[in-house]
Amino acid sequence: MVPLEEISLGGLFYRDTKVMQIREEHFGDLLPLLPRLEPIPIDPQRLWKLGFSRYVNTGVSYKDWQGVRLYLRPAAQGRWLVQFDGIPNAGAVRYIHEVQRLWFGLFREHLFQPRQLKQRHAMPEWEAGRKLVKDYSFSYYRKYDVAVKPVRDQPYYFTWDCRILFKSGQVAAWRVDEKSPLFHYAGRPWGLTLFSGSASDEDRLQAGKWLKRYLEEKG
């Protein structure tokens, strides 16, 4: 059984041993569905279907987002270490829906991309807002109306473990440490050390101001 707080739109789970994707209509009947859901353990093939590539010699899977590369390294007891360039252990995940939530939390981008049937004819203009997508709760394709709403980027994203701050747009990533502190909060100094992308010292100062406001708002 999957905890309720881990269910999110687009999440992939086993339902009665078959893969299903959480859709909006499932939320109206979610509580009876929960006992039938089981998490899907991570494996290279599942990661490949989510768009990851793989180093064959090490078994490490990776995926890029605007110059930032996220690595998943297989470890003991079914765990996969989350890594970035210069950060060998940013956390660990075990299941596919955790990878999806991690990626969306960092980059505001859904990993799951539904398969599409090949079209043998041009789609009429009046049908341009409809797509053929695989319904993973069944074994066939169904047609749904798809309304795509652009997600507005926020200027920065702070990882759940308070170790990395990402800048959107012209991407940069800082490691949060106590070197050259920009401010003090909760009894400790907070500094930023650039480890990926490009950023000026002014960018670092602005990132520090945003981080301070963010921490104060979250309390």
Residue pairs with C-beta under 8 A, 6 or more apart in sequence:
1 34
1 35
1 37
1 38
2 13
2 34
2 37
2 38
2 39
2 97
4 30
4 31
4 34
6 39
6 97
6 98
6 101
7 22
7 30
7 34
7 37
8 22
8 97
8 100
8 101
8 104
9 22
9 23
9 24
10 21
10 22
10 100
10 110
10 111
10 112
11 21
11 22
11 97
11 100
11 101
12 19
12 20
12 21
12 22
12 40
12 96
12 97
12 100
12 112
12 136
13 19
13 20
13 22
13 37
13 38
13 39
13 40
13 97
14 20
14 37
14 38
14 39
14 40
15 33
15 36
15 37
15 38
15 137
16 36
18 136
18 137
19 40
19 136
20 136
20 137
21 112
21 114
21 135
21 136
21 137
23 137
26 33
39 94
39 95
39 96
39 97
39 98
40 46
40 95
40 96
40 97
41 78
41 94
41 95
41 96
42 72
42 78
42 80
42 93
42 94
42 95
42 96
42 99
44 54
44 59
44 61
46 96
47 54
47 61
47 72
47 99
48 54
48 61
50 63
50 96
50 99
50 100
50 111
50 112
50 113
51 63
51 111
51 113
52 61
52 62
52 63
52 72
53 61
53 62
53 63
54 60
54 61
54 62
55 61
55 62
58 73
59 73
59 74
60 71
60 72
60 73
60 74
60 83
61 71
61 72
62 69
62 70
62 71
62 72
63 69
63 70
63 103
64 70
65 103
65 106
65 107
65 109
65 171
66 107
66 168
66 171
67 171
67 196
67 197
68 84
68 166
68 171
68 173
68 196
68 197
69 84
69 85
70 82
70 83
70 84
70 103
70 106
71 81
71 82
71 83
71 84
72 80
72 81
72 82
72 83
72 93
72 99
73 80
73 81
73 83
74 80
75 81
75 92
78 94
79 92
79 93
79 94
80 92
80 93
80 94
80 99
81 88
81 89
81 90
81 91
81 92
82 89
82 90
82 91
82 92
82 93
82 102
83 89
83 90
84 90
84 164
84 173
84 195
84 196
85 195
85 196
86 175
86 195
86 196
87 163
87 164
87 175
87 195
90 159
90 161
90 163
90 164
91 102
91 160
91 161
93 99
93 102
99 111
100 110
100 111
100 112
103 109
103 110
103 111
104 110
104 111
105 157
105 159
105 160
106 157
106 159
106 166
107 157
107 166
108 151
108 153
108 154
108 157
114 131
114 133
114 134
115 133
115 134
116 131
116 132
116 133
117 132
117 141
119 132
129 145
129 146
129 147
130 143
130 144
130 145
130 146
131 143
131 144
131 146
132 141
132 142
132 143
133 141
133 142
133 143
133 144
133 146
134 141
135 141
135 142
153 168
153 169
154 168
155 167
155 168
155 169
155 210
156 165
156 166
156 167
156 168
156 207
156 210
156 211
156 214
157 165
157 166
157 168
158 164
158 165
158 166
158 211
158 214
159 165
159 166
162 176
163 175
163 176
164 173
164 174
164 175
164 176
165 173
165 174
165 176
165 192
165 207
165 211
166 172
166 173
167 173
167 174
167 197
167 199
167 203
167 207
170 197
170 198
170 199
171 196
171 197
172 194
172 196
172 197
172 198
172 199
172 203
172 207
173 194
173 195
173 196
173 197
174 192
174 193
174 194
174 195
174 199
174 204
174 207
175 192
175 193
175 194
175 195
176 190
176 191
176 192
176 211
177 191
177 192
177 193
178 188
178 189
178 190
178 191
179 191
179 193
180 191
180 193
181 189
181 190
181 191
182 190
182 191
182 192
182 204
182 205
182 208
182 209
182 211
182 212
183 189
183 190
183 208
183 211
183 212
184 190
185 212
185 215
185 216
186 215
190 208
190 211
190 212
190 215
191 208
192 204
192 207
192 208
192 211
194 204
199 207
